[in-house]
Amino acid sequence: MSEQQQTKTEQSQDFGGRLAALRRAAGLSQQQLAGQLFVTRQAVSRWEQNRTQPDLATLQQLTEALGCSLDELVGGLDPDAAFRRRCASWQKVTRLAFWLALIVQLGLFVLGAVRGQIDWVLLPVLLFLCGGSLHPMLAVMISSGDYTMLAGYDPDAAYDRKKLETLVRAMDLWVQLTTAGISLIAVPLAFIPGEWSFGVLLLVQTIGLLGAIGCAQYKYGRNLVTGYPGLAAKAKPGCELAKDIQTQQAKPVLWWSGLFGAQFFLCLFCAGVFRIPNNSPGAVAQMATMLPGVCLGIVFLLCQTSRAKRMAAEGQRWKMNKSGAAMLLGAAALMVLQLLAAVFMQGGGSW
């Protein structure tokens, strides 16, 4: 092979191929290279298979161990190759989980319709609405690059687009895996007599979805905002606007989290203690008093986080105002009504 052809071949190699070629040229085995870097042989093997990539500090150690320059090791490589591989892998698993859950939910729907069991007709519909229906919307966001419909998206903020896409893909993946798992668990329960299955599955689905979204937000949702270009002119000199806004917005979020936790606990408490069955007047009374309170809490969250952003841009600290306190008191009053409805309609009544 001529020198020109060899150079062309090296340039066409991915990172793993380059690393393996340079290691062999240095006369090192994977174990010997791993020993010099104080990592495991499996770590070196994963690098050469392009399953993972070393960080910058390890790359510098690699150049010293292999006697090459950083450009020889990584020069000409696509910096987004690992990101695209991860996206493609997540997309494949997400689609598989979505279609698996949808097929199982259709089966449960048909089974419930044939048996005339309204609970098992409603359950797959609710599972799809709470989980599967999110996939098309999130997929459209990812393909179009337009995330303005994403909950919590701030039009005044500038985002790290790669991190934002990673967050949306992770949310979609974890939600679909959770929904598929709950749908599969529902299959054997559909053949076990008892009225408890419906409520337990919905509870597990709710907790699972909240947990999946929360975990994705915690792992991939940090440091998404790079700045607030539209508010920079209002900021005080030397102020870290993005950090200050996020700090101030965290305060109303904590208030809302406490409210939502109380609403969720009250819902479980009323259903469990007062034994309110599905499709009864008692259940309707619970929904009629719970949903307005949840909506009021969401309005509080949106209004107060927006107000916190404006106040932070002006160098002020967020404090509860009269409208925010009124919304929290309204939500609390609705919780009292929900509890009273459960007390006066114990057992749920009958149609």
C-alpha positions as CSV (number, residue, x, y, z in Angstrom):
1,M,0.0,0.0,0.0
2,S,1.4,3.4,-0.9
3,E,1.9,6.1,1.7
4,Q,-0.9,8.2,0.1
5,Q,-3.4,5.3,0.3
6,Q,-2.3,4.5,3.9
7,T,-2.9,8.1,4.9
8,K,-6.3,8.0,3.2
9,T,-7.2,4.8,5.0
10,E,-6.2,6.2,8.4
11,Q,-8.3,9.4,7.8
12,S,-11.4,7.2,6.9
13,Q,-11.1,5.2,10.2
14,D,-13.3,6.1,13.1
15,F,-11.8,6.7,16.6
16,G,-11.8,3.0,17.6
17,G,-10.0,2.0,14.4
18,R,-7.4,4.6,14.8
19,L,-6.8,3.7,18.4
20,A,-6.4,0.0,17.6
21,A,-4.0,0.8,14.7
22,L,-1.8,3.1,16.8
23,R,-1.8,0.7,19.7
24,R,-0.6,-2.2,17.4
25,A,2.0,0.2,15.8
26,A,3.3,0.9,19.3
27,G,3.6,-2.8,20.0
28,L,1.2,-2.7,22.9
29,S,-1.6,-5.1,23.8
30,Q,-4.9,-3.9,25.2
31,Q,-3.9,-5.0,28.7
32,Q,-0.5,-3.2,28.5
33,L,-2.1,0.0,27.3
34,A,-4.8,-0.3,30.0
35,G,-2.0,-0.7,32.6
36,Q,-0.3,2.5,31.5
37,L,-3.6,4.4,31.8
38,F,-4.7,2.8,35.0
39,V,-8.0,1.6,33.4
40,T,-9.3,-1.9,32.7
41,R,-8.7,-3.8,29.6
42,Q,-12.4,-3.8,29.0
43,A,-12.4,0.0,28.9
44,V,-9.8,-0.1,26.1
45,S,-11.8,-2.7,24.3
46,R,-14.9,-0.6,24.4
47,W,-13.0,2.4,23.0
48,E,-11.7,0.3,20.1
49,Q,-15.3,-1.0,19.4
50,N,-16.6,2.6,19.5
51,R,-19.0,1.7,22.3
52,T,-17.6,4.5,24.5
53,Q,-15.0,7.3,24.2
54,P,-12.4,8.5,26.6
55,D,-12.5,12.0,28.1
56,L,-10.0,14.8,27.2
57,A,-7.6,14.0,30.0
58,T,-7.5,10.3,29.0
59,L,-6.9,11.3,25.4
60,Q,-3.8,13.2,26.4
61,Q,-2.6,10.2,28.3
62,L,-3.2,8.0,25.3
63,T,-1.1,10.2,23.1
64,E,1.8,9.9,25.5
65,A,1.4,6.1,25.8
66,L,1.1,5.6,22.0
67,G,3.8,8.2,21.1
68,C,1.5,10.1,18.8
69,S,0.0,13.5,18.5
70,L,-3.6,14.3,19.4
71,D,-4.3,15.1,15.8
72,E,-3.1,11.7,14.7
73,L,-5.5,10.1,17.3
74,V,-8.6,12.2,16.7
75,G,-7.9,14.6,13.9
76,G,-10.5,14.7,11.2
77,L,-13.0,12.7,13.3
78,D,-16.6,13.8,13.5
79,P,-17.1,15.3,17.0
80,D,-20.9,14.6,16.9
81,A,-20.5,10.9,15.8
82,A,-20.9,9.5,19.3
83,F,-24.0,11.8,19.9
84,R,-25.6,10.6,16.7
85,R,-24.9,7.0,17.5
86,R,-26.6,7.4,20.9
87,C,-29.5,9.2,19.3
88,A,-30.0,6.4,16.8
89,S,-29.8,3.7,19.5
90,W,-32.3,5.5,21.7
91,Q,-34.7,6.1,18.8
92,K,-34.7,2.4,17.9
93,V,-35.4,1.3,21.4
94,T,-38.1,4.0,21.9
95,R,-40.0,3.0,18.7
96,L,-39.8,-0.7,19.7
97,A,-41.2,0.1,23.2
98,F,-43.9,2.3,21.7
99,W,-45.2,-0.3,19.2
100,L,-44.9,-3.1,21.8
101,A,-47.0,-1.1,24.3
102,L,-49.5,-0.1,21.6
103,I,-50.1,-3.8,20.5
104,V,-50.5,-4.9,24.1
105,Q,-53.0,-2.0,24.8
106,L,-55.0,-2.9,21.7
107,G,-55.2,-6.5,22.9
108,L,-56.4,-5.4,26.3
109,F,-58.9,-3.1,24.8
110,V,-60.4,-5.9,22.6
111,L,-60.4,-8.2,25.6
112,G,-62.3,-5.7,27.8
113,A,-64.8,-5.0,25.0
114,V,-65.5,-8.7,24.5
115,R,-66.0,-9.3,28.2
116,G,-68.0,-6.2,28.6
117,Q,-65.6,-4.9,31.4
118,I,-65.6,-1.1,31.2
119,D,-62.5,-0.9,33.4
120,W,-60.4,-3.0,31.0
121,V,-61.7,-0.9,28.1
122,L,-60.7,2.4,29.8
123,L,-57.3,1.1,31.2
124,P,-55.5,0.7,27.8
125,V,-57.0,4.0,26.6
126,L,-55.6,5.8,29.7
127,L,-52.2,4.0,29.4
128,F,-51.9,5.2,25.8
129,L,-53.1,8.8,26.6
130,C,-50.6,9.1,29.5
131,G,-47.7,7.5,27.8
132,G,-47.9,6.4,24.2
133,S,-49.5,9.6,23.0
134,L,-46.4,11.6,24.0
135,H,-44.2,9.7,21.5
136,P,-45.5,11.3,18.3
137,M,-45.4,14.8,19.8
138,L,-41.8,14.4,21.1
139,A,-40.7,12.8,17.8
140,V,-42.1,15.8,15.9
141,M,-40.2,18.1,18.2
142,I,-36.9,16.3,17.6
143,S,-37.3,16.0,13.9
144,S,-38.3,19.7,13.5
145,G,-36.0,21.1,16.1
146,D,-38.9,23.2,17.4
147,Y,-39.2,22.7,21.2
148,T,-41.5,25.7,21.9
149,M,-44.4,23.3,22.8
150,L,-42.2,21.5,25.4
151,A,-43.4,22.1,29.0
152,G,-41.2,24.7,30.7
153,Y,-39.7,26.0,27.4
154,D,-38.7,29.6,27.8
155,P,-38.8,31.7,24.6
156,D,-36.5,34.3,26.3
157,A,-33.8,31.7,26.9
158,A,-31.0,30.5,24.6
159,Y,-30.5,26.7,24.9
160,D,-27.8,24.2,24.3
161,R,-29.6,22.5,21.4
162,K,-27.7,19.2,21.7
163,K,-28.4,18.9,25.5
164,L,-32.1,19.9,24.8
165,E,-32.4,17.2,22.2
166,T,-30.8,14.7,24.5
167,L,-33.3,15.5,27.3
168,V,-36.3,15.1,25.0
169,R,-35.0,11.8,23.6
170,A,-34.4,10.6,27.1
171,M,-37.8,11.6,28.3
172,D,-39.4,9.8,25.3
173,L,-37.3,6.7,25.8
174,W,-38.0,6.3,29.5
175,V,-41.7,7.1,29.3
176,Q,-42.2,4.6,26.5
177,L,-40.2,1.9,28.4
178,T,-42.3,2.6,31.5
179,T,-45.6,2.4,29.6
180,A,-44.6,-0.8,27.8
181,G,-43.6,-2.3,31.2
182,I,-47.0,-1.4,32.8
183,S,-48.9,-2.7,29.7
184,L,-47.1,-6.0,29.9
185,I,-47.8,-6.3,33.7
186,A,-51.5,-5.6,32.9
187,V,-51.8,-8.7,30.7
188,P,-51.7,-11.4,33.5
189,L,-53.8,-9.2,35.8
190,A,-56.5,-9.0,33.2
191,F,-57.2,-12.7,33.9
192,I,-57.2,-12.4,37.7
193,P,-60.6,-11.5,39.3
194,G,-60.7,-8.4,41.4
195,E,-61.4,-4.7,41.2
196,W,-58.1,-3.6,42.7
197,S,-56.1,-4.2,39.5
198,F,-57.4,-1.1,37.7
199,G,-56.6,1.4,40.4
200,V,-53.2,-0.2,41.2
201,L,-52.1,-0.1,37.6
202,L,-53.1,3.5,37.1
203,L,-51.3,4.4,40.3
204,V,-48.1,2.6,39.2
205,Q,-48.4,4.2,35.8
206,T,-48.7,7.7,37.3
207,I,-45.8,7.1,39.7
208,G,-43.7,5.5,36.9
209,L,-44.3,8.3,34.4
210,L,-43.5,11.0,37.0
211,G,-40.4,9.1,38.1
212,A,-39.2,8.6,34.5
213,I,-39.7,12.3,33.6
214,G,-38.1,13.4,36.9
215,C,-35.1,11.1,36.4
216,A,-34.6,12.3,32.8
217,Q,-34.8,15.9,33.9
218,Y,-32.4,15.3,36.8
219,K,-29.8,13.5,34.6
220,Y,-30.0,15.5,31.3
221,G,-31.9,18.7,32.2
222,R,-29.2,20.6,34.0
223,N,-27.3,23.4,32.3
224,L,-29.6,23.6,29.3
225,V,-29.9,27.3,29.3
226,T,-26.8,29.2,28.0
227,G,-28.2,32.7,28.5
228,Y,-31.1,35.1,28.2
229,P,-30.3,37.4,25.2
230,G,-33.6,39.3,25.4
231,L,-33.1,40.1,29.1
232,A,-29.4,40.8,29.1
233,A,-29.9,44.5,28.7
234,K,-31.9,44.7,31.9
235,A,-29.4,42.8,34.0
236,K,-27.1,44.5,36.4
237,P,-23.4,44.5,35.5
238,G,-21.5,41.5,36.7
239,C,-24.8,39.5,37.3
240,E,-24.9,35.9,36.2
241,L,-28.3,36.2,34.7
242,A,-28.9,32.6,33.7
243,K,-27.9,31.2,37.1
244,D,-29.8,33.9,39.0
245,I,-33.0,33.3,37.0
246,Q,-32.9,29.6,37.6
247,T,-32.3,30.1,41.3
248,Q,-35.3,32.4,41.6
249,Q,-37.5,30.2,39.6
250,A,-36.7,27.2,41.8
251,K,-38.6,28.9,44.7
252,P,-42.1,28.9,43.1
253,V,-41.3,25.4,41.8
254,L,-40.8,24.2,45.3
255,W,-44.1,25.7,46.4
256,W,-45.9,24.0,43.5
257,S,-44.1,20.7,44.2
258,G,-45.4,20.7,47.8
259,L,-48.9,21.5,46.6
260,F,-48.9,18.8,44.0
261,G,-47.5,16.3,46.5
262,A,-50.3,17.1,48.9
263,Q,-52.9,16.8,46.1
264,F,-51.5,13.4,45.0
265,F,-51.4,12.1,48.6
266,L,-55.0,13.3,49.2
267,C,-56.2,11.5,46.1
268,L,-54.7,8.2,47.3
269,F,-55.9,8.8,50.8
270,C,-59.5,9.4,49.8
271,A,-59.6,6.4,47.4
272,G,-58.0,4.0,49.9
273,V,-59.6,5.1,53.2
274,F,-63.1,5.8,51.9
275,R,-63.1,2.9,49.3
276,I,-64.5,4.9,46.4
277,P,-65.0,2.6,43.4
278,N,-64.6,3.6,39.8
279,N,-67.5,4.9,37.8
280,S,-69.5,6.0,40.8
281,P,-70.9,9.4,41.9
282,G,-68.2,9.4,44.6
283,A,-65.5,9.1,42.0
284,V,-67.0,11.8,39.9
285,A,-67.1,14.1,43.0
286,Q,-63.4,13.4,43.6
287,M,-62.5,14.3,40.0
288,A,-64.7,17.4,40.1
289,T,-62.9,18.8,43.1
290,M,-59.4,17.5,42.3
291,L,-58.9,18.5,38.7
292,P,-59.6,22.3,39.2
293,G,-57.1,22.3,42.1
294,V,-54.5,20.7,39.9
295,C,-55.1,23.2,37.1
296,L,-54.9,26.0,39.6
297,G,-51.6,24.8,40.7
298,I,-50.3,24.7,37.2
299,V,-51.5,28.2,36.6
300,F,-49.6,29.2,39.8
301,L,-46.5,27.6,38.5
302,L,-46.5,29.2,35.1
303,C,-47.4,32.7,36.4
304,Q,-44.9,32.7,39.3
305,T,-41.9,31.3,37.4
306,S,-42.5,33.9,34.8
307,R,-42.7,36.6,37.5
308,A,-39.5,35.2,39.1
309,K,-37.7,35.5,35.8
310,R,-38.7,39.1,35.4
311,M,-37.7,40.0,38.9
312,A,-34.3,38.2,38.6
313,A,-33.6,40.2,35.4
314,E,-34.3,43.4,37.4
315,G,-32.0,42.3,40.3
316,Q,-34.9,41.5,42.7
317,R,-35.6,38.4,44.7
318,W,-38.9,36.5,44.2
319,K,-41.4,36.7,47.0
320,M,-45.0,35.4,47.1
321,N,-47.4,38.1,45.9
322,K,-51.2,38.3,46.6
323,S,-52.3,36.6,43.4
324,G,-49.9,33.7,44.1
325,A,-51.1,33.3,47.6
326,A,-54.8,33.5,46.4
327,M,-54.1,30.6,44.0
328,L,-52.5,28.5,46.6
329,L,-55.4,29.2,49.0
330,G,-57.9,28.3,46.3
331,A,-56.1,25.0,45.6
332,A,-56.1,24.3,49.4
333,A,-59.9,25.1,49.6
334,L,-60.5,22.6,46.8
335,M,-58.6,20.0,48.6
336,V,-60.8,20.5,51.7
337,L,-63.9,20.1,49.4
338,Q,-62.4,17.0,48.0
339,L,-62.0,15.5,51.5
340,L,-65.5,16.5,52.5
341,A,-66.9,14.9,49.3
342,A,-65.1,11.7,50.2
343,V,-66.5,11.8,53.8
344,F,-70.1,12.4,52.8
345,M,-70.0,9.9,49.9
346,Q,-68.2,7.0,51.6
347,G,-68.3,3.9,49.4
348,G,-68.9,6.1,46.4
349,G,-72.6,5.8,46.2
350,S,-74.4,4.3,43.2
351,W,-75.9,5.4,40.0
